[in-house]
Amino acid sequence: MHPIRSLSLYEFLATFGIGLTAATGSLLQLKVGMSIADIAFVNIVFWATIILMELPTGMLADGRGRIWSVRIGITIFALGCFAYAGVQGVGTALIAEITLGIAHAFISGAEAAWVTDALKKRGEDHLVGRAFGSQAMAAAVGFLGGGVVGGMVGTIDLRLGWIGAGIFVSASAAVAWRVMDDAGEIDDRPTELEALRLSCRALRGRPALLWSVAASAVLGLVVVFNHLWQPFFLPAMGQANLGWLCVPIQGSILFAGWLARRPGAFESRGAEGIVLALFLAGAGLVAITAVAGASLMVSALVVHEFGRGLFRPLIGTYTQRRVDSRFRATFGSLQSLLGKTGFALALLLVWFLSQDKDASRETIAFIWLVSGSLLILGSLALWKFRPSR
């Protein structure tokens, strides 16, 4: 199977599974007695786990094989989903989050490195942008379908979404083990330490790569939306209809992925496209808190999600075109490690702002207003200091 098709199938199955929890994840946490501060805390641990594991797993991906790393990671991810189905409180949530964090670290950097070098071996380097755009589109379709189904299933039992996630992520793991081959591996593999050394040298010597790390860190501010949109929209939408919000959310991401995969899209203006994506994500988040009425809030939500959807394929293409094959996965993990500090800091901000506060819409709106404003400021700073090439 062509690398782009196999990656897209793998992505669709995994994100359909995660989509099943989209409308119920934080609601289950609240139901078992966790507060907003608790939700922020366990997610801080999740991102801290990723940060600690990023480099070791990335080095293993370059040293032992990219597809090996993807297979191990997605298998562990399935186990983490099943673990979350049994959550009883903060303690059990921490176990599940740590498991998911380890899985994420194995996958991070390895997927992009695998598909980039698989296409390079086929003489299809020009399709790298199409690959990341197709992956984003597959993720949007999967998440949309999973989100709608998960919202309805959640009316029966909030835990069913995580059980379904474990099943579909297991199917994604089967694709990784049986369909995705070693086409993305390189012949002259470096040692793990050599890959790390080459990655650090590239980061120091190429301003464009350092800039891409800063952009990834700024993106971390969007994480405040991920875990709070369910209780925010629940009073207006109701449990049964909450999953239908995945339609405008993932529809906008689907359009962004289609736009990014078009031949020549942002080819010579990748940095500008990345800045635009971050600005739209921040502006949409602020607008959700400032408008009244469901239709206007959904319109602002579409702007926010379009920006987020545009960022992933653009940053993937921008980075992979500037990194050598020998240390591609390790650099991806190094970029992710430094970038994910933004996610951890954003969650620390949520934890700080939500101390002694309830899970009201007013509290959530205030957190989104602060984070969205910081996103806009970060995008403007990145625009000012964007590299010339």
C-alpha positions as CSV (number, residue, x, y, z in Angstrom):
1,M,0.0,0.0,0.0
2,H,1.2,3.5,-0.8
3,P,2.8,5.2,2.3
4,I,0.2,8.1,2.2
5,R,-2.7,5.7,2.0
6,S,-1.4,3.5,4.8
7,L,-0.7,6.5,7.0
8,S,-4.1,7.9,6.4
9,L,-5.8,4.6,7.3
10,Y,-3.8,4.3,10.4
11,E,-4.6,7.9,11.4
12,F,-8.4,7.5,10.6
13,L,-8.8,4.5,12.9
14,A,-6.8,6.0,15.7
15,T,-8.6,9.4,15.6
16,F,-12.0,7.7,15.3
17,G,-11.3,6.0,18.5
18,I,-10.1,9.1,20.3
19,G,-13.1,11.0,18.8
20,L,-15.4,8.6,20.7
21,T,-14.1,10.3,23.9
22,A,-14.2,13.9,22.6
23,A,-17.7,14.7,23.9
24,T,-17.4,12.7,27.1
25,G,-13.8,12.7,28.3
26,S,-13.9,15.6,30.8
27,L,-17.5,14.9,31.7
28,L,-16.4,11.4,32.9
29,Q,-13.6,13.1,34.9
30,L,-16.1,15.5,36.5
31,K,-18.5,12.7,37.2
32,V,-15.9,10.7,39.2
33,G,-15.3,13.8,41.4
34,M,-12.4,15.6,39.7
35,S,-12.4,19.4,39.6
36,I,-11.1,21.6,36.7
37,A,-7.8,22.0,38.7
38,D,-7.6,18.2,38.9
39,I,-8.2,17.8,35.2
40,A,-5.4,20.4,34.6
41,F,-3.1,18.5,37.0
42,V,-3.5,15.1,35.4
43,N,-2.9,16.6,32.0
44,I,0.2,18.4,33.2
45,V,1.5,15.0,34.2
46,F,0.5,13.7,30.7
47,W,2.6,16.4,29.0
48,A,5.4,16.0,31.6
49,T,5.6,12.3,30.7
50,I,5.9,13.1,27.0
51,I,8.6,15.7,27.7
52,L,10.6,13.2,29.7
53,M,10.2,10.4,27.2
54,E,10.5,12.4,23.9
55,L,14.2,12.3,23.4
56,P,14.8,8.6,24.5
57,T,12.0,7.4,22.2
58,G,13.0,9.6,19.3
59,M,16.6,8.4,19.5
60,L,15.3,4.8,19.5
61,A,13.2,5.6,16.4
62,D,16.3,6.7,14.5
63,G,18.5,3.9,15.9
64,R,16.0,0.9,15.9
65,G,13.5,2.0,13.3
66,R,10.7,4.5,12.8
67,I,8.0,2.0,12.1
68,W,9.1,0.0,15.2
69,S,8.6,3.1,17.3
70,V,5.1,3.8,15.8
71,R,4.1,0.2,16.4
72,I,5.2,0.2,20.0
73,G,3.6,3.6,20.6
74,I,0.2,2.9,19.1
75,T,0.0,-0.5,21.0
76,I,0.7,1.2,24.3
77,F,-1.9,3.9,23.4
78,A,-4.6,1.3,23.1
79,L,-3.8,0.0,26.6
80,G,-4.0,3.6,27.9
81,C,-7.5,4.0,26.4
82,F,-8.7,0.8,28.1
83,A,-7.1,2.0,31.4
84,Y,-9.1,5.3,31.2
85,A,-12.3,3.3,30.8
86,G,-11.8,2.2,34.5
87,V,-11.0,5.7,35.9
88,Q,-12.2,6.2,39.5
89,G,-10.5,9.5,40.4
90,V,-7.2,11.4,40.2
91,G,-5.1,8.3,41.0
92,T,-6.4,6.1,38.3
93,A,-6.5,9.0,35.9
94,L,-2.8,9.6,36.5
95,I,-2.0,5.9,35.6
96,A,-3.9,6.2,32.3
97,E,-2.4,9.6,31.5
98,I,1.1,8.4,32.1
99,T,0.5,5.4,29.8
100,L,-0.9,7.6,27.1
101,G,2.0,10.0,27.5
102,I,4.6,7.2,27.0
103,A,2.7,6.1,23.9
104,H,2.5,9.6,22.5
105,A,6.3,10.0,22.9
106,F,7.0,6.8,21.0
107,I,4.8,8.0,18.1
108,S,5.9,11.6,18.1
109,G,8.4,12.4,15.4
110,A,8.4,8.7,14.1
111,E,5.3,9.0,11.9
112,A,6.5,12.1,10.1
113,A,10.0,10.7,9.7
114,W,8.6,7.4,8.3
115,V,6.3,8.9,5.7
116,T,8.9,11.6,4.6
117,D,11.6,9.0,3.9
118,A,9.2,6.5,2.5
119,L,8.3,9.1,-0.1
120,K,11.9,10.1,-0.6
121,K,12.8,6.5,-1.4
122,R,10.0,6.4,-4.1
123,G,11.3,9.6,-5.6
124,E,8.2,11.4,-4.5
125,D,9.7,14.1,-2.3
126,H,7.2,16.6,-3.8
127,L,4.4,14.7,-2.1
128,V,5.5,15.4,1.5
129,G,3.0,18.3,1.8
130,R,0.2,16.1,0.4
131,A,1.1,13.4,2.9
132,F,0.7,15.7,5.9
133,G,-2.4,17.2,4.5
134,S,-4.0,13.8,3.8
135,Q,-3.1,12.7,7.4
136,A,-4.8,15.8,8.7
137,M,-7.9,15.1,6.6
138,A,-8.0,11.5,7.7
139,A,-7.8,12.6,11.3
140,A,-10.6,15.2,10.8
141,V,-12.9,12.6,9.2
142,G,-12.1,10.0,11.9
143,F,-12.6,12.4,14.8
144,L,-15.8,13.8,13.3
145,G,-17.3,10.4,13.0
146,G,-16.1,9.2,16.4
147,G,-17.2,12.5,18.1
148,V,-20.8,12.2,16.8
149,V,-21.1,8.5,17.8
150,G,-19.3,9.1,21.1
151,G,-21.7,11.9,22.0
152,M,-24.7,9.5,21.5
153,V,-23.0,6.6,23.2
154,G,-22.2,8.8,26.2
155,T,-25.9,9.1,27.0
156,I,-25.8,5.4,27.9
157,D,-22.5,5.4,29.8
158,L,-19.6,7.9,29.8
159,R,-17.1,5.0,30.0
160,L,-18.2,3.4,26.7
161,G,-16.3,6.1,24.7
162,W,-13.0,4.9,26.2
163,I,-13.8,1.3,25.6
164,G,-14.5,2.1,22.0
165,A,-11.3,4.1,21.8
166,G,-9.3,1.1,22.9
167,I,-10.9,-1.1,20.2
168,F,-10.4,1.4,17.3
169,V,-6.8,2.3,18.4
170,S,-6.1,-1.4,18.5
171,A,-7.3,-1.6,14.9
172,S,-4.9,1.2,14.1
173,A,-2.1,-0.7,15.8
174,A,-3.0,-3.7,13.5
175,V,-2.5,-1.5,10.5
176,A,0.9,-0.3,11.8
177,W,2.0,-3.9,12.4
178,R,0.6,-5.5,9.2
179,V,0.3,-2.8,6.6
180,M,2.9,0.0,7.3
181,D,6.3,-1.6,6.2
182,D,9.9,-0.5,6.6
183,A,9.8,1.7,3.5
184,G,10.5,4.7,5.7
185,E,13.7,3.3,7.2
186,I,17.1,4.6,6.2
187,D,20.1,2.3,5.3
188,D,22.8,4.4,7.1
189,R,21.3,4.5,10.6
190,P,23.1,6.6,13.2
191,T,23.6,5.5,16.8
192,E,21.1,7.0,19.2
193,L,23.6,9.4,20.6
194,E,24.9,10.4,17.2
195,A,21.3,11.2,16.1
196,L,20.9,13.4,19.2
197,R,24.2,15.2,18.5
198,L,23.2,15.9,14.9
199,S,19.8,17.2,16.0
200,C,21.2,19.6,18.5
201,R,23.7,20.9,15.9
202,A,20.9,21.5,13.4
203,L,18.8,23.3,16.0
204,R,21.7,25.6,16.9
205,G,22.8,26.3,13.3
206,R,19.5,26.7,11.5
207,P,17.3,29.7,12.7
208,A,14.3,28.3,10.7
209,L,14.3,25.2,12.9
210,L,14.6,27.1,16.1
211,W,11.7,29.3,14.9
212,S,9.6,26.2,14.2
213,V,10.2,25.0,17.8
214,A,9.0,28.4,19.1
215,A,5.9,28.1,17.0
216,S,5.2,24.6,18.4
217,A,5.5,26.0,21.9
218,V,3.0,28.8,21.2
219,L,0.5,26.3,19.8
220,G,0.5,24.7,23.3
221,L,-1.9,27.4,24.4
222,V,-4.7,25.7,22.5
223,V,-4.7,22.8,25.0
224,V,-6.9,24.8,27.3
225,F,-9.8,24.3,24.8
226,N,-9.4,20.5,24.5
227,H,-10.4,19.6,28.0
228,L,-13.0,22.3,28.8
229,W,-15.2,22.6,25.7
230,Q,-17.6,19.8,26.8
231,P,-18.7,21.4,30.1
232,F,-18.7,24.9,28.4
233,F,-21.1,23.8,25.6
234,L,-23.1,21.2,27.6
235,P,-25.8,23.6,29.0
236,A,-26.6,24.9,25.5
237,M,-26.3,21.6,23.6
238,G,-27.3,18.8,25.9
239,Q,-25.4,15.5,26.3
240,A,-27.0,13.8,23.2
241,N,-26.1,16.7,20.9
242,L,-22.7,17.5,22.3
243,G,-21.0,15.1,19.8
244,W,-22.5,17.0,16.9
245,L,-20.2,19.9,17.6
246,C,-17.5,17.7,16.1
247,V,-19.1,18.4,12.7
248,P,-18.1,22.1,12.6
249,I,-14.9,21.4,14.5
250,Q,-13.6,18.6,12.3
251,G,-15.2,20.0,9.2
252,S,-13.0,23.1,9.5
253,I,-9.9,20.9,10.2
254,L,-10.8,18.8,7.1
255,F,-10.9,21.9,5.0
256,A,-7.6,23.1,6.4
257,G,-6.0,19.7,5.6
258,W,-7.4,19.8,2.1
259,L,-6.0,23.4,1.6
260,A,-2.6,22.3,3.0
261,R,-2.3,19.3,0.7
262,R,-2.9,21.2,-2.5
263,P,0.2,21.3,-4.8
264,G,2.2,24.4,-4.0
265,A,0.1,25.5,-1.1
266,F,2.2,27.7,1.2
267,E,5.2,26.2,-0.6
268,S,7.3,29.3,-0.5
269,R,5.5,31.0,2.4
270,G,5.4,28.3,5.0
271,A,6.3,30.6,7.9
272,E,3.6,33.1,7.0
273,G,1.0,30.2,6.8
274,I,2.1,29.0,10.3
275,V,1.7,32.4,11.8
276,L,-1.7,32.8,10.2
277,A,-2.8,29.5,11.6
278,L,-1.8,30.5,15.2
279,F,-3.4,33.9,14.9
280,L,-6.7,32.4,13.7
281,A,-6.6,29.8,16.6
282,G,-6.1,32.6,19.1
283,A,-8.7,35.0,17.6
284,G,-11.3,32.2,17.4
285,L,-10.7,31.3,21.1
286,V,-11.1,34.9,22.2
287,A,-14.2,35.3,20.0
288,I,-16.0,32.3,21.6
289,T,-15.9,34.1,24.9
290,A,-17.0,37.5,23.5
291,V,-20.1,36.6,21.4
292,A,-23.5,35.6,22.5
293,G,-25.8,33.0,20.9
294,A,-25.0,29.5,19.7
295,S,-24.6,30.3,16.0
296,L,-21.9,33.0,16.7
297,M,-20.1,30.8,19.2
298,V,-20.0,28.0,16.6
299,S,-18.7,30.4,14.0
300,A,-15.9,31.5,16.3
301,L,-15.2,27.8,17.1
302,V,-14.8,27.1,13.3
303,V,-12.2,29.9,13.1
304,H,-10.3,28.5,16.1
305,E,-10.3,24.9,14.7
306,F,-9.4,26.0,11.2
307,G,-6.3,27.6,12.5
308,R,-5.4,24.5,14.5
309,G,-6.1,22.3,11.6
310,L,-3.9,24.4,9.3
311,F,-1.0,24.4,11.7
312,R,-0.2,20.7,11.9
313,P,0.4,19.9,8.2
314,L,2.2,23.2,7.6
315,I,4.6,22.8,10.5
316,G,5.2,19.2,9.5
317,T,6.1,20.1,5.9
318,Y,8.1,23.2,7.0
319,T,10.2,21.2,9.4
320,Q,10.7,18.0,7.4
321,R,12.0,19.9,4.4
322,R,14.8,21.3,6.6
323,V,16.0,18.2,8.4
324,D,18.3,15.4,7.2
325,S,17.1,11.9,7.0
326,R,19.7,10.4,9.4
327,F,18.3,12.2,12.4
328,R,14.7,13.0,11.3
329,A,12.9,11.2,14.1
330,T,15.2,12.4,16.8
331,F,14.9,16.0,15.7
332,G,11.1,15.6,15.6
333,S,11.2,14.4,19.2
334,L,13.5,17.2,20.2
335,Q,11.2,19.7,18.5
336,S,8.2,18.1,20.3
337,L,10.0,18.1,23.6
338,L,10.7,21.8,23.5
339,G,7.4,22.6,21.9
340,K,5.4,20.6,24.4
341,T,6.7,22.8,27.2
342,G,4.1,25.3,25.9
343,F,1.4,22.7,26.5
344,A,2.6,22.1,30.1
345,L,2.8,25.8,30.8
346,A,-0.7,26.4,29.4
347,L,-2.1,23.7,31.7
348,L,-0.2,25.3,34.7
349,L,-2.0,28.5,33.7
350,V,-5.3,26.6,33.8
351,W,-4.4,25.1,37.2
352,F,-3.5,28.5,38.6
353,L,-6.5,30.3,37.2
354,S,-9.0,27.6,38.4
355,Q,-7.9,27.3,42.0
356,D,-10.9,27.5,44.3
357,K,-13.2,28.0,41.3
358,D,-16.1,25.8,40.1
359,A,-16.5,24.4,36.6
360,S,-18.7,27.2,35.5
361,R,-18.9,28.7,32.0
362,E,-17.6,32.0,33.4
363,T,-14.4,30.3,34.7
364,I,-13.8,28.5,31.5
365,A,-14.5,31.6,29.4
366,F,-11.9,33.6,31.5
367,I,-9.3,30.9,30.9
368,W,-10.0,30.9,27.2
369,L,-9.8,34.7,27.0
370,V,-6.4,34.7,28.6
371,S,-5.0,31.8,26.5
372,G,-6.4,33.2,23.3
373,S,-4.9,36.6,23.9
374,L,-1.5,35.0,24.5
375,L,-1.9,33.0,21.3
376,I,-2.5,36.2,19.3
377,L,0.5,37.9,21.0
378,G,2.7,34.9,20.3
379,S,1.7,34.8,16.6
380,L,2.6,38.5,16.2
381,A,6.0,37.9,17.8
382,L,6.6,35.0,15.4
383,W,5.6,37.2,12.5
384,K,8.2,39.8,13.5
385,F,11.0,37.3,13.9
386,R,10.1,34.9,11.1
387,P,13.1,33.5,9.2
388,S,13.7,34.7,5.6
389,R,13.7,31.1,4.3
